[in-house]
Amino acid sequence: MVNRKELDPEKSPGARFGQRLRELRDERGWTQDELAERMGCSGTHISAVETGRRPPTPRFAASADRVFGTGDKFERQGRAVRSTAILEGFPEFVAHEVRAAEIRLFELGIIPGLLQTPEYAAAITTGAMRRGAITEQQAEERLALLATRQASLERTPPPLVYAVLDESCIRRPVGGPGVMAAQLDRLCEFAELPNTVLQVAPYGLGERRAFDLPIRLVTLEDRALIVYAESAAQGYLVRDSRVVLPLATAYHQLQAETPSQAESVAMINEVRKGAP
C-alpha cells in the first residue's frame, strides 16, 4: 500500500496498541475510514492512533474492544499506553525533530536532553524514580528515546542546533560534582561543533528573557516551522503560523539579548572551575 507507515511494536506501548489495531482492521479488510465509522470517530484519528502519534483514550480503547469483540484487551493496553513516562504530543514532535533541518532550544533548570551526557540523563531519571514519579521501566523508556534523539544529530548533513540555556541550567547541580563537571565539559564540546550555537542567558537578563517555560522550535526540510512546548502533564505540538511565527520572533530576540557563544562558554568554564 502506498505511503503505508511501517510500525514497530517494540518501540513503545503506544506502538503496540497501534500495531494490534491495524492487524485486526486488516484482518477484516476495513479501511481506516470504515473502522472510524464503526467506532464513532474520524479516519484521521484512527491513523494517528495506529502510528502512535496520538494515545488511545479510555473511550477509544473501549470502542475498539466493542467493535472487534476483544473483551477488555484494548482497554488494558490503553492503560499501559497512558502510564508511559513520555508526555502526550512528544513522540509526534520527536518524529519531526530527528529529521529537522534546524532545531532551536530554550531550557530552564536542567540541560536540554539533546545536550545531556548519559550520566546526567541517568541522574535525572533516577531522581524521578526515587520521587515515585516514574517506574524503572518508564525510566528506561525515557533514556532509550533520548539516545535515539541524540543519535539523530550525527546524521549527514547534521541539523543546525541553536541552544539558549537559562543560567540555572549550568548552576543547578545534578548527579554530584563529577557528573556535573562532565556535563559542563560536554556543553563546551557542543559549542565547538560547526553546526551549533550555544548561549547562556544570565540571571541579569531579568524581564528581557523572552520565555518563562522551555520551548523547542523546529525547521523542517521544507522550511515549515513547528513549535513544541509542554506543561507538567501534557506536550503541545503547534503548526499554526499565527502561534509559531511570534514565538520564532521572540526566540531571535532572546538570542540577540543573550551574551555571545564565546562569552557563554567563558561563563560555563567559570562554573566548571568549582567542579572537580
N, C-alpha and C positions, 0 to 999 in steps of 0.2 A: 504494500500500500504506500502511495506517495506521501512523503513527509510524516510517516508514522514514527514517532519517537520510541527508541528502544528504552525499556525500563530495566532497572537493576534493583531487584527486590532486596538485595543485601545492603543497599545504601542507607536505608532508614525505615522506621516503622511506616511512615507515610508512603514510601515507595512500595513496600509490601502490600499495603492496603490497595494502592492504585493498580498494582500488577494483578491482584486477585480480582478486582472489579473488572478489569479488562478481559481477563481469562473467561470469566463467567459470561460476560457480554458477548465475546467472540463465539463461545460455545453455542449460544442461542442465535447467532447470526444477526444481532441487533447493531445498528449504528449508535453513535453517541446520542443523537437526537431522539432515536426511538427509545433508548433507555431513559433519557431525560423525561420524555412524555409519561412513561410509566411511574417515574419517581417524583414527578411534580417539580422539576427544576429545568434548567437550560442545558443544552448540549455543551456550551462553553464551560459550565460548572462541572459537568462530567469530565471534560477534557482536563480541567485544572486539577481535579482530584486524582485522576488516573496518572498524571505526570508528576504528582507531588507538589504542584505549585499552590495548592490550597488544601488545608487539612479537612478531613471529614467532620462535620458537626454531628452531635448525637442524633439529631433529626435525620441527617443524610444517611448515617450508618443504619438506623432503624428502618428507613425506607428501603435501603439496599437489601437488608435481610428479608423484608416483606416481599419484594419483587422476585428475589432469587430463591426464596424458601430456604434460607440458610440458618434458621433459628436465631441465635444471637451472636453468630460468629463475627459479622461485620461490626456489631456494637462493641464486642470485646476488642477487636482490632483497632477500632476507633479510639477506645480509651487509651490503648498503648501509644497511638499517634499523638494524642493530646497530652500525654505525660512526658513527651520529649522535652529536652532542655533547649531546643532550638526554637526561637520565637517565630510565631506565625509571620509570614512575609519574608523571613530571612533566606530560606532556601531559594525562593524565586530571585531575590537580589543576587545571591551567590552565582546563580546560573548566568547572570549578566556580567558580574564582576570578573569572572575567570576568562571572559572574552573581551574585556573592555580595552579601549584604546587609551583612555586616561582615567585615573582614579584620584579623587580629591578627598582627603580625610580631615576631620577635626575631632579631637578627642579630649575628654576631661577625666582626670583622676587616674586612669591607667593607660599604659601604652596600647595603641591600636593592635588588634590581632595580627594584621599583616606584618607588623614590625616586631612581634614578640619572639624571644628565644623560647625553645621548648621548655626550659626550666621555669621561666617566668609564667608561661601559659599553664604549666602544671601546677604552679603555686596558686594561681587564680582559681583553677577548678577544684583544687584540694580545699581551699578556703570555702568555696561554695558547698562542697560535700560536708564539711565539718559543721556548717550552719544548718544543714539539713535541707538546703535549697535544691540540690540535685542529688541523684544517686550515682554510684560508681559507674554504672552503665551509661548514664547520661553524660558524665564527665568524659568518658571515652569517646562518646559520640561528638562532643564538642571539639576535643583535641583532634579527632580524625578529620573533621570538616575543616579545622584550621590548617592542618597540614596540606589538604587539597588546595585551599585558597593560597597559601604561601607558595606552593609549587607552581601555581599558575603564573606567578611573577617571573618565572625563569623561562617562559616561552620565547620564541623568536618570531617577530620582534617583541621585546618586552613592552608592557604598558608604561606610559609616563605616570609617575606617582608623586602627588603633592601631598605632604602631610604637615598640618599645623597642630602642634600639641600644646595644650594649656600647660603652664609651668608646673601645675600639680602633678602632671604625669611623670615628670622626672624627679620630683621630690618625694613622692609617696613611696615608702619602702615596701617592696613585695618580695617575699621568699627569703629574706635575710640579706646581709651585706654582699655575699658572694654572688647570689643570683642577680641582685640589683646592679652590681658593678658590671657583670657580663652583659646585662641588658642595655646599660648605657653605652658600653663599647659597641654593641650591635647597632645602636642608633647612629653612632659616628660612622660606622662602616656603611650603613644605608645611605647616609648623606654623601658619601664619596662616589656612589654609583652614577653613571652618566644619564640615567633615565629618572632620577629622583630629585626632589627638592624637599628639604626638611627645615621647618621653622618652629621655634618655641615662642608662644605668646606669653609674655611675662605678666605677673600679677598686676604690675603697674599699668597695664593696658586698661584696667578698670571697665568703665561703661562703654569703652570703644570696642570691646570684644563683641563680635557680631552674633555669636551663638551662645546659648546657655545649656544646650544639650549636644551630645555627639551627633555628627552628621556625615554622610557619605554621598558624594556626587560622582556619578559615573558617566563618562562619554563613551557611547557605543561606537562600533566600527562605522556606522552610517552617520556619525556625528550627532545622533539624538542624545539628549540628556535625560537621565533619571536620577532621582534622589531617594535615599533610604534613610529613615530616621526611626527611632524606637522609644517607647515608654518602658516602664518596668515590666509590663505584661504583654506588649504586642509590638511588632515591627510594621512599618508602613513603607511601601514602595510607591512612589509617586511619579507619574509621567506627564501630568498636566502642566503645560508650559506656563500657565498663569501662576503656578506654585514654584516650578523648578527655576525659571529664569530669575526671579527676585532672590532666591537662595544662592544661585550661582553668582549674582552680582555681589551679594553680601560676603560670599567666600573670597572673591577677589579683593574686596575692601579690607577684609581681615588680613589677607596676605600683605597688602600694602601697609597696614598699620603695624604688622609684626616685624621684629628685627630680622635681618638677613640670615641666610643659612650660615655664613661664617660666624656671625655674632651668636647665633643659636647653638652652634657646635661648641663655641667657646664657653657658653653657659653650661652646657652638658658636661664639658670637661671639668669645670669648676665644681660641679656637684659630684663628679666622679672622683675627685681628689679625696673626698670624705669617705669613699668606699675602699675596701682592701684591694 
